[in-house]
Amino acid sequence: MLVNKLKEIWKEVTLLSAWIVSVTGAFVIPLPSWYATDDGTAFLMKFGIFIATVLAGFLILYSLKHKVIRTWMRLSILFLLLFVGIYTTYYFSREAKTLPYVEYDIVIGNELIEENPFDIFKATHGFLPERKERMLILLGNPEKAWTKNSITSNRIQLIIMLFLCYLLCAGFIISFCNLILLYKEKYKIKIEEKSE
């Protein structure tokens, strides 16, 4: 009797497990080590992951009512393609909008301030160090060279892209698990019909 009840709720248990894995994965996987003078950065990242988790939960609720295989195949492909696109954009944006300093990746800006240390260094020494070494001139403080607004803008863009990566990854995991379960149910029914 217990086994029959478990078989009936197998889909719900599996989807809930996929959701829990995507949630815990978001909190277990370390977030980027962006050094920030803005204390709200860590809060924004964690809040974004929480929102992504809630939206993924709504996808599970949608899956309990809609059991069309074609819909879930399309959703799986759509989530996968969007995830790959956003992750690629995030990766290249992170490379362009951060500079390494010690063990941190520090978000930089797009607009240099007047009389920035880079121009002074170049005028004094006749060269500018490689991109990876430029943060050494600033001793890890990007506000010495870039405007605070441009740094904040880049930080928010990176947080939004990271949020979308988590959301699309969780959406793909849930929709793909649901697709597998629907195929399993479909072929189980066909096998039972043939055996009768």
Secondary structure, 3 states (H helix, E strand, C coil): CHHHHHHHCHHHHHHHHHHHHHHHHHHHCCCCCEECCCCHHHHHHHHHHHHHHHHHHHHHHHHHHCCCHHHHHHHHHHHHHHHHHHHHHHHHHHHHHEEEECCEEEECCCCECCCCHHHHHHHHHCCCCCHHHCHHHHCCCHHHCECHHHHHHHHHHHHHHHHHHHHHHHHHHHHHHHHHHHHHHHHHHHHHHHHC
